[in-house]
Amino acid sequence: MLLMVLAVAMVVLMTEHSPFKYGLLNDWLLVVGSGLTVLMYQEVKRR
């Protein structure tokens, strides 16, 4: 699970530094990242 999150974070960083940098895309990635973080927190809390 943690490896998946790290991979997603790396992809987000790569996208941020890519020439195809769009504000909307970055905002969307930020929302998805925070959503994943909340989901992970809830999953860990359940255990």
Backbone torsions as a table, in degrees:
resi	resn	phi	psi	omega
1	MET	NA	-48.6	-179.2
2	LEU	-62.5	-38.5	179.7
3	LEU	-61.2	-39.9	178.7
4	MET	-59.7	-45.4	-178.8
5	VAL	-63.2	-42.1	179.2
6	LEU	-61.8	-41.7	179.4
7	ALA	-61.6	-43.9	179.2
8	VAL	-61.3	-42.7	-179.5
9	ALA	-62.3	-41.5	179.5
10	MET	-62.4	-43.1	-179.9
11	VAL	-61.8	-42.0	179.7
12	VAL	-61.4	-44.5	-179.8
13	LEU	-62.6	-43.4	179.7
14	MET	-61.6	-42.0	-179.1
15	THR	-64.6	-37.4	-177.7
16	GLU	-63.9	-35.3	-176.5
17	HIS	-94.6	1.7	-179.3
18	SER	-77.9	159.4	178.9
19	PRO	-65.2	-21.2	-179.8
20	PHE	-88.1	56.6	-176.0
21	LYS	-92.7	116.4	178.1
22	TYR	-121.9	138.5	-180.0
23	GLY	-58.7	-42.8	-177.7
24	LEU	-63.0	-43.1	-179.1
25	LEU	-62.3	-43.4	-179.9
26	ASN	-63.4	-41.2	178.0
27	ASP	-61.3	-42.9	-179.3
28	TRP	-62.8	-43.1	179.2
29	LEU	-63.1	-39.3	179.8
30	LEU	-62.4	-43.9	179.6
31	VAL	-62.6	-44.9	-179.6
32	VAL	-63.5	-41.6	-179.5
33	GLY	-62.8	-45.2	179.7
34	SER	-66.2	-36.7	178.1
35	GLY	-62.5	-43.4	178.7
36	LEU	-62.9	-40.4	179.9
37	THR	-61.6	-43.9	179.6
38	VAL	-63.5	-44.2	179.8
39	LEU	-60.6	-44.1	179.5
40	MET	-62.5	-43.7	-179.6
41	TYR	-58.9	-43.9	179.8
42	GLN	-64.2	-40.1	-178.8
43	GLU	-64.6	-43.4	179.5
44	VAL	-65.8	-38.5	-178.3
45	LYS	-65.6	-36.1	-178.2
46	ARG	-62.5	-35.2	178.7
47	ARG	-75.1	NA	NA
